[in-house]
Amino acid sequence: MPGLLTDAVRRTFEEDAVPLTLDGWVERMEQHAADCMTVGAAEMQQRIAADLIAIRPQLIDPRLWAVAARLMVLHGAPLIDVADADKTARWYQAAVTAADRSLDTPTRIWVRGRSALSMAHPTSALSACRQHAAEAAQLSDAPSVGRLMALVSLANAYALGGNASAARSSLDEARTVFDTVGTTDAVSDYTMPEWRMYVDTSLVLSRLGDHHADAVQAEATRTMPARFARFATHLKIHQGLAIAKAGDCTEGVAHAREALAELPADRHSVALRRLYNEVSTADRAVGNA
C-alpha cells in the first residue's frame, strides 16, 4: 500500500500539469468505471489514488464533488482491509458525504447503492450497508442503477441476516428496476448488463441456500463475456457457497479454493477474499440461511 501511494503522488507531479476540466474529469471517471471491470484491483487502486490526490484542490464546483465521490467508491474496494469493518464504514461514509456535497441526486443514489453493495458481506459493517441502501432507495423512486444496487444490497443484507422473505422481496423489486435500466452492451461499474444482474442474483440465492441459484448461475455463465474473468470467479465461489449451504462444506470450500487459484493473483480483490472466507465459515451458518 505505501508503495502504491508513493507512485500515485509521483504521478501527480509527472502528469497533467494543467488541471483537468470538468469534462476531462468526467471522461476519466467513466474510463475508470469501465476499466475496473477487467483490470486488476492493485492497478486500479494506483490509478484512482493519483486522481483523488489531483482532484482534491479543485473541489469547489459541486459537479467535481460528484466526480470525486464516484472515484472514492471505485477506489474503495481495493483499499479496505478484509476484516476491518470500521475502516470500511468510514471510507464509504466519506464517499457519501462527498456525494451529498455534489447536490446531484443521481450521484447521491449511486454512491450509496454501490457503497452498500461493497459492504454486503458478513465481515463488513452490515448496519452501514443497510443504512446506505435504504437511504438510496428513499432518495428517489425513479429506476436507476444506483437504486438497483441498493435493492440488491438490501437483499444480501436480509439473506445474511436469515430473513429469506425480505431478501426475496428486495430481489424481486431489484429485478423490476433492472427491466428498465438493464443493458446488454455497455459495460461499466455505472451500468447493469444482464450477466451482472445474474451474478448479483446468484449471490443472494446462494446465501439463502435456494436451489434456483443453479439455474441463475447457468444463465450468468451463458451470457457473461469471457473477458470478465474476475466476475466468473465470483460466480464459481457462489457455487461453492451454495454447495456449503446444502451441507457439504468440505466440497464447497474446495470448489471456492480452486476457483480463486485459477485467477491470477493480481486480479484478486477484497470482495473475492471476503467471499472465499464466507464459504469457509458456512458450516457455522448453514442453519441460519
ZASE-736985 format. One line per field, with one value per residue: residue number from 1; residue in three letters; x negated, y, z of N, C-alpha, C in turn. Coordinates in steps of 0.1 Angstrom, whole numbers. Atoms other than C-alpha are relative to their C-alpha. Example, Ala and Ser with C-alpha at 12.3 -4.5 7.8 and 13.67 -1.06 7.14 Angstrom:
residues 2
torba = c(1 2)
loza = c(Ala Ser)
n.east = c(-9 9)
n.north = c(-12 -11)
n.up = c(0 0)
ca.east = c(-123 -137)
ca.north = c(-45 -11)
ca.up = c(78 71)
c.east = c(-9 8)
c.north = c(12 11)
c.up = c(0 8)
END
This chain:
residues 289
torba = c(1 2 3 4 5 6 7 8 9 10 11 12 13 14 15 16 17 18 19 20 21 22 23 24 25 26 27 28 29 30 31 32 33 34 35 36 37 38 39 40 41 42 43 44 45 46 47 48 49 50 51 52 53 54 55 56 57 58 59 60 61 62 63 64 65 66 67 68 69 70 71 72 73 74 75 76 77 78 79 80 81 82 83 84 85 86 87 88 89 90 91 92 93 94 95 96 97 98 99 100 101 102 103 104 105 106 107 108 109 110 111 112 113 114 115 116 117 118 119 120 121 122 123 124 125 126 127 128 129 130 131 132 133 134 135 136 137 138 139 140 141 142 143 144 145 146 147 148 149 150 151 152 153 154 155 156 157 158 159 160 161 162 163 164 165 166 167 168 169 170 171 172 173 174 175 176 177 178 179 180 181 182 183 184 185 186 187 188 189 190 191 192 193 194 195 196 197 198 199 200 201 202 203 204 205 206 207 208 209 210 211 212 213 214 215 216 217 218 219 220 221 222 223 224 225 226 227 228 229 230 231 232 233 234 235 236 237 238 239 240 241 242 243 244 245 246 247 248 249 250 251 252 253 254 255 256 257 258 259 260 261 262 263 264 265 266 267 268 269 270 271 272 273 274 275 276 277 278 279 280 281 282 283 284 285 286 287 288 289)
loza = c(Met Pro Gly Leu Leu Thr Asp Ala Val Arg Arg Thr Phe Glu Glu Asp Ala Val Pro Leu Thr Leu Asp Gly Trp Val Glu Arg Met Glu Gln His Ala Ala Asp Cys Met Thr Val Gly Ala Ala Glu Met Gln Gln Arg Ile Ala Ala Asp Leu Ile Ala Ile Arg Pro Gln Leu Ile Asp Pro Arg Leu Trp Ala Val Ala Ala Arg Leu Met Val Leu His Gly Ala Pro Leu Ile Asp Val Ala Asp Ala Asp Lys Thr Ala Arg Trp Tyr Gln Ala Ala Val Thr Ala Ala Asp Arg Ser Leu Asp Thr Pro Thr Arg Ile Trp Val Arg Gly Arg Ser Ala Leu Ser Met Ala His Pro Thr Ser Ala Leu Ser Ala Cys Arg Gln His Ala Ala Glu Ala Ala Gln Leu Ser Asp Ala Pro Ser Val Gly Arg Leu Met Ala Leu Val Ser Leu Ala Asn Ala Tyr Ala Leu Gly Gly Asn Ala Ser Ala Ala Arg Ser Ser Leu Asp Glu Ala Arg Thr Val Phe Asp Thr Val Gly Thr Thr Asp Ala Val Ser Asp Tyr Thr Met Pro Glu Trp Arg Met Tyr Val Asp Thr Ser Leu Val Leu Ser Arg Leu Gly Asp His His Ala Asp Ala Val Gln Ala Glu Ala Thr Arg Thr Met Pro Ala Arg Phe Ala Arg Phe Ala Thr His Leu Lys Ile His Gln Gly Leu Ala Ile Ala Lys Ala Gly Asp Cys Thr Glu Gly Val Ala His Ala Arg Glu Ala Leu Ala Glu Leu Pro Ala Asp Arg His Ser Val Ala Leu Arg Arg Leu Tyr Asn Glu Val Ser Thr Ala Asp Arg Ala Val Gly Asn Ala)
n.east = c(-8 8 7 -10 -2 12 -1 -11 4 10 -7 -7 10 5 -11 -10 5 -11 -11 -11 -13 -11 -2 12 -1 -11 5 9 -8 -7 10 3 -12 0 12 0 -7 10 14 2 -4 12 3 -10 2 11 -6 -11 7 6 -11 -6 9 0 -13 -3 1 -10 -13 -8 -12 -7 1 13 -3 -7 11 8 -7 0 13 2 -6 8 13 -3 1 14 6 -5 5 -11 -7 -2 -13 -1 7 -9 -11 5 3 -12 -7 7 -5 -14 0 5 -11 -10 5 -2 -14 -5 -7 5 13 -3 -6 10 11 -6 -3 12 7 -7 3 14 0 -9 7 -1 11 -1 -10 -13 -10 2 -4 -14 -3 3 -9 -13 0 0 -13 -10 3 -8 -6 3 10 14 9 3 -11 0 10 -5 -10 8 7 -9 -3 11 0 -11 4 10 -7 -9 -14 -1 -11 4 11 -6 -8 9 6 -11 -1 12 -2 -9 8 9 -8 0 13 10 6 5 12 9 5 7 -6 -12 -10 -4 -3 -8 9 4 -12 -1 10 -5 -11 6 5 -12 -6 10 0 -12 -1 -11 5 -1 13 7 -5 5 14 2 -3 11 11 -3 -1 12 12 12 10 -3 4 -1 -14 -2 5 -11 -10 4 0 -14 -4 6 -9 -12 3 1 -13 -7 4 13 9 13 0 -3 12 9 -5 3 15 4 -4 9 13 1 1 13 -1 -2 -14 -8 -6 -5 -13 2 5 -12 -9 6 -1 -14 -2 8 -7 -14 -4 -5 -12 -9 -14 -5 -3)
n.north = c(-12 -13 -1 -5 -14 -8 -1 -8 -14 -3 -2 -13 -10 3 -1 -10 -13 -9 7 4 -7 9 10 9 8 9 10 9 8 11 10 8 9 11 8 8 13 10 -3 5 -10 -8 -10 -10 -8 -10 -10 -8 -8 -11 -9 -6 -10 -12 -7 -6 -15 -6 2 -12 3 12 10 8 9 12 8 5 10 13 5 6 13 9 3 5 15 4 -7 4 13 10 2 -13 -5 -14 -7 1 -9 -14 -4 -2 -11 -12 0 -5 -14 -7 0 -10 -14 -3 -5 7 12 13 3 4 13 11 2 8 13 7 2 10 13 4 4 10 12 3 -6 -14 -7 3 -11 -11 5 -2 -14 -7 6 -5 -15 0 4 -11 -13 -2 12 1 11 -4 10 -2 6 15 6 -1 11 13 0 3 14 7 -2 8 14 2 0 12 -4 4 -6 -14 0 3 -12 -10 4 -2 -14 -3 5 -9 -12 5 1 -13 -6 10 -2 12 -2 -9 7 -9 0 -9 7 13 9 11 10 -4 2 14 2 -5 9 13 -1 0 14 9 -2 5 15 2 9 -7 -6 8 -5 -14 1 5 -12 -10 6 0 -13 -8 0 7 -10 -4 12 -2 3 15 5 -2 9 13 0 1 15 6 -3 8 14 0 -2 12 9 6 -12 3 -2 -14 -7 4 -6 -14 -1 3 -12 -11 4 -1 -15 -5 -7 -14 -2 2 -12 2 7 14 5 0 11 13 2 3 14 8 0 3 11 -6 -7 8 0 -13 -6)
n.up = c(0 1 13 10 -3 5 15 4 -2 11 13 0 4 13 10 -2 -7 1 -5 10 -1 -4 10 0 -11 2 9 -7 -10 8 5 -11 -3 9 -2 -12 3 5 -4 -14 -10 -4 10 -1 -12 3 9 -6 -11 6 4 -12 -5 9 1 -13 0 9 -5 -3 8 -4 10 -3 -12 5 5 -11 -8 8 0 -14 0 9 -7 -14 -2 -2 -12 -13 -5 0 -13 -7 3 -3 11 12 -2 0 14 8 -5 6 14 -1 -3 12 9 -4 3 15 2 11 -5 5 -7 -14 0 4 -10 -11 5 3 -13 -7 6 -5 -14 -2 -3 -14 -8 2 -9 6 -4 9 13 0 -1 13 10 -3 4 15 5 -4 7 12 4 14 3 3 -4 -14 -8 2 -8 -14 -3 -1 -13 -10 1 -6 -15 -6 1 -10 -13 -1 3 14 7 3 10 13 4 5 13 10 4 8 14 6 4 10 12 6 2 4 14 6 7 -7 -12 -9 -13 0 8 -5 11 -4 -6 -13 -9 -3 -10 -13 -4 -4 -13 -9 0 -6 -14 -5 2 9 11 13 3 11 13 2 2 14 9 -1 8 14 5 -4 9 -5 -5 -14 -8 -14 -3 1 -13 -10 3 -5 -15 -4 1 -12 -11 1 -4 -14 -6 1 -11 2 -2 5 15 4 -2 11 13 -1 0 14 9 -3 5 14 4 -3 -13 2 3 -12 -6 -14 1 2 -12 -10 5 -3 -15 -3 3 -10 -13 3 -9 -12 3 8 -5 -2 13)
ca.east = c(0 -27 -45 -12 -6 -41 -37 -3 -18 -47 -23 -5 -38 -47 -13 14 -5 26 57 84 116 149 154 119 126 159 143 115 141 161 129 120 156 152 116 123 145 114 82 67 76 40 35 69 61 29 47 76 54 35 67 81 50 51 88 88 76 103 132 150 175 202 200 164 176 198 167 147 174 177 140 139 163 144 112 128 128 90 83 104 89 109 117 118 155 150 125 149 177 156 144 178 193 167 178 215 206 187 217 240 218 224 261 267 294 283 248 261 281 254 227 250 262 227 212 238 231 194 203 228 206 206 172 183 205 239 257 240 247 284 284 268 290 322 313 305 339 357 340 360 384 371 354 316 286 279 314 310 277 293 321 296 276 307 315 280 282 315 301 271 295 316 347 354 388 374 344 366 389 360 345 379 380 345 354 383 359 335 362 360 323 305 282 269 239 223 202 191 195 222 242 260 257 278 249 240 276 275 242 257 289 267 251 284 298 266 266 302 294 320 318 328 292 281 303 293 256 260 276 248 222 240 244 210 183 150 131 147 127 129 167 166 145 172 197 177 173 210 214 190 212 243 227 217 251 265 245 212 189 157 166 179 146 126 147 142 104 100 119 97 65 74 75 41 32 30 67 78 99 110 145 133 113 143 164 140 139 177 177 150 172 205 206 213 243 259 289 293 298)
ca.north = c(0 27 19 24 57 69 61 78 110 109 106 138 157 139 141 166 198 216 207 188 205 191 173 159 146 131 113 99 88 69 53 41 27 7 -4 -16 -44 -61 -45 -59 -42 -31 -13 4 15 32 49 62 72 95 111 116 134 156 164 175 211 216 207 240 231 208 189 179 166 142 130 127 108 82 79 72 44 29 31 18 -20 -24 0 -16 -44 -76 -77 -40 -32 2 13 1 21 53 52 48 73 98 89 95 129 139 128 150 180 175 183 158 132 105 107 105 75 56 63 50 20 10 16 -6 -34 -33 -37 -65 -91 -109 -93 -58 -32 -46 -18 8 -13 -13 24 35 11 23 60 53 37 66 94 87 61 66 35 38 16 32 22 -13 -18 -5 -31 -59 -48 -49 -84 -95 -80 -97 -130 -127 -120 -151 -131 -151 -135 -99 -109 -123 -93 -69 -90 -90 -53 -51 -72 -49 -19 -40 -44 -6 2 -30 -30 -56 -39 -10 -25 -3 0 25 0 -32 -57 -88 -111 -90 -90 -128 -127 -105 -126 -157 -144 -137 -171 -189 -172 -183 -219 -215 -243 -218 -205 -233 -220 -184 -193 -212 -181 -159 -183 -184 -146 -134 -124 -143 -111 -107 -134 -118 -120 -156 -163 -147 -169 -201 -191 -186 -222 -232 -213 -230 -264 -255 -242 -275 -292 -303 -276 -295 -297 -261 -248 -269 -256 -220 -225 -240 -210 -185 -204 -203 -164 -147 -132 -97 -100 -109 -84 -78 -89 -122 -128 -119 -143 -171 -166 -167 -201 -214 -204 -215 -246 -222 -207 -235 -235 -197 -192)
ca.up = c(0 8 -24 -44 -27 -34 -71 -71 -56 -81 -110 -99 -105 -137 -155 -160 -151 -163 -142 -160 -169 -157 -190 -187 -152 -162 -191 -169 -142 -169 -182 -147 -142 -174 -167 -132 -147 -162 -148 -116 -83 -74 -107 -104 -69 -81 -109 -89 -59 -82 -94 -60 -49 -81 -79 -42 -48 -74 -52 -53 -81 -68 -100 -92 -58 -78 -97 -65 -47 -75 -77 -39 -44 -73 -52 -20 -25 -30 -1 26 48 47 84 93 94 110 83 56 71 75 39 24 47 34 -1 8 23 -8 -29 -8 -14 -52 -47 -75 -67 -92 -77 -42 -50 -69 -43 -16 -36 -48 -13 2 -23 -13 23 18 34 68 79 69 86 77 97 75 44 53 61 28 8 25 20 -17 -22 -4 -23 -54 -67 -103 -118 -118 -115 -81 -68 -83 -65 -32 -35 -43 -12 9 -4 5 40 46 33 56 85 77 66 34 26 29 8 -20 -19 -23 -51 -69 -67 -80 -110 -117 -118 -139 -165 -171 -166 -175 -206 -229 -244 -224 -195 -166 -129 -138 -158 -151 -180 -180 -170 -140 -127 -129 -109 -82 -81 -78 -46 -29 -38 -28 6 10 1 -27 -53 -80 -77 -101 -130 -124 -123 -156 -172 -159 -174 -207 -210 -195 -220 -215 -207 -173 -155 -121 -122 -134 -103 -82 -98 -91 -55 -53 -64 -36 -12 -24 -20 15 23 11 38 21 35 26 -11 -11 3 -22 -51 -39 -33 -68 -84 -66 -75 -112 -112 -114 -80 -94 -103 -68 -49 -13 -24 -36 -5 17 -4 0 38 38 22 46 76 60 83 112 94 75 98 97 59)
c.east = c(-8 -6 10 3 -11 0 12 -4 -10 7 7 -10 -5 10 9 -4 12 12 10 12 10 3 -11 1 11 -4 -10 8 7 -10 -4 12 0 -12 1 8 -10 -14 -1 2 -12 -3 11 -2 -11 5 9 -6 -6 10 7 -9 0 13 3 -1 11 14 7 14 7 0 -13 1 7 -10 -8 7 1 -13 -4 6 -7 -13 2 -3 -14 -6 3 -6 12 8 3 13 1 -7 8 11 -4 -3 12 9 -6 5 14 0 -5 11 11 -4 2 13 6 7 -4 -13 2 6 -10 -11 5 2 -13 -8 6 -3 -14 0 10 -7 0 -11 1 10 14 10 -2 4 16 4 -2 10 14 1 0 14 10 -2 8 5 -3 -10 -14 -9 -3 11 0 -11 4 9 -7 -8 9 3 -12 -1 11 -4 -10 6 10 14 2 11 -3 -10 6 8 -9 -6 11 1 -12 1 10 -7 -10 7 0 -14 -11 -4 -5 -14 -10 -3 -9 5 12 12 4 4 7 -8 -3 12 1 -11 5 12 -6 -5 11 5 -9 0 13 1 12 -4 1 -13 -6 4 -5 -15 -3 3 -12 -12 3 -1 -13 -11 -12 -9 2 -3 2 15 4 -5 10 10 -3 0 14 5 -6 9 13 -2 -2 13 9 -5 -14 -10 -14 -1 2 -13 -10 3 -4 -15 -5 3 -10 -14 -1 -1 -14 1 2 14 9 5 4 14 -1 -6 10 9 -5 1 14 3 -7 6 15 5 6 14 10 15 6 5 15)
c.north = c(13 2 5 15 9 2 9 15 4 3 14 11 -2 2 11 13 10 -7 -3 8 -10 -11 -10 -10 -10 -12 -10 -9 -11 -10 -9 -10 -11 -9 -9 -13 -11 1 -4 11 9 11 11 9 10 11 10 8 13 11 6 10 13 8 8 15 7 -1 12 -2 -12 -12 -8 -8 -12 -9 -6 -11 -14 -6 -7 -14 -11 -4 -8 -15 -4 6 -7 -14 -9 0 13 7 15 8 0 10 15 4 3 11 13 2 6 15 8 0 10 14 3 5 -7 -13 -13 -4 -5 -14 -11 -2 -8 -15 -8 -2 -12 -14 -4 -4 -12 -14 -3 7 15 6 -1 11 12 -4 2 15 7 -5 6 15 1 -2 11 13 2 -14 -3 -12 5 -11 1 -6 -15 -6 1 -12 -13 -1 -3 -15 -8 1 -8 -15 -4 0 -11 4 -3 8 14 0 -2 12 11 -4 1 14 5 -4 9 13 -4 0 14 5 -9 2 -14 2 8 -7 10 -2 9 -6 -13 -9 -12 -10 4 -1 -14 -3 5 -8 -13 0 0 -14 -10 2 -5 -15 -3 -9 7 7 -7 6 14 0 -5 11 10 -5 1 14 9 -1 -5 10 4 -11 2 -3 -15 -7 2 -10 -14 -1 0 -14 -7 3 -7 -14 -1 2 -13 -11 -6 11 -3 1 14 8 -4 6 15 2 -2 12 11 -3 2 15 5 9 15 4 -2 13 -3 -7 -15 -7 -1 -12 -14 -3 -3 -14 -8 0 -4 -11 6 6 -7 1 14 6 0)
c.up = c(0 -13 -11 2 -4 -15 -4 2 -11 -13 -1 -4 -14 -11 3 7 0 6 -10 1 5 -10 1 12 -2 -9 7 10 -8 -5 12 3 -10 2 12 -1 -4 5 15 10 4 -10 0 12 -2 -9 7 12 -5 -3 12 6 -9 0 13 0 -9 5 5 -8 5 -10 1 12 -5 -6 11 8 -7 -1 14 1 -8 7 12 2 1 13 13 4 2 13 8 -3 2 -11 -13 1 -1 -14 -8 5 -5 -14 -1 3 -12 -10 4 -3 -15 -3 -12 4 -6 6 14 1 -4 10 12 -4 -2 13 8 -6 4 14 3 2 15 8 -1 10 -6 4 -10 -14 -1 0 -14 -11 2 -4 -15 -5 3 -7 -12 -4 -15 -2 -3 4 15 9 -1 9 15 3 0 13 11 0 6 15 6 0 11 14 2 -3 -15 -7 -3 -11 -14 -4 -5 -13 -11 -4 -8 -14 -8 -5 -11 -14 -7 -2 -4 -15 -5 -6 9 14 8 13 2 -7 6 -12 5 8 15 10 4 11 14 6 6 15 11 2 7 15 7 0 -10 -12 -14 -4 -12 -14 -2 -3 -15 -10 0 -8 -15 -6 3 -10 7 7 15 10 14 4 -2 12 11 -1 5 15 5 0 12 12 0 4 15 7 0 9 -3 0 -5 -15 -4 2 -11 -13 0 -1 -14 -9 3 -5 -15 -5 4 13 -1 -4 12 6 14 0 -2 12 11 -4 3 15 4 -2 10 14 -2 10 13 -2 -8 5 1 -14 -3)
END
